[in-house]
């Protein structure tokens, strides 16, 4: 999960995100100018994030940064209670530590 948030924080949305389950990489269209471009694996003409604007991308990146920071801090937190609270910031209050 940490790697997912790091991908977003480190400019992952600047790249075209595409899956080549049904088409080879050579069939990928150019990146285009959309703030976020996540291509449907079946239909590359379908950018599933086409309605996102720059402000939306910026909010997603900021939220990913907060989640990344919380998870990173929780990993090194010496007290279990504080670590659980940090994880709850990311996963919600229903998250409970394993007993």
Secondary structure, 3 states (H helix, E strand, C coil): CHHHHHHHHCCHHHCEECCCCCCCHHHCCCCCCCCCEEECCCCCCCECCCCCCHHHHHHHHHHHHHHHHHHHHHHHCCCHHHHHHHHHHHHCCCCCCCC
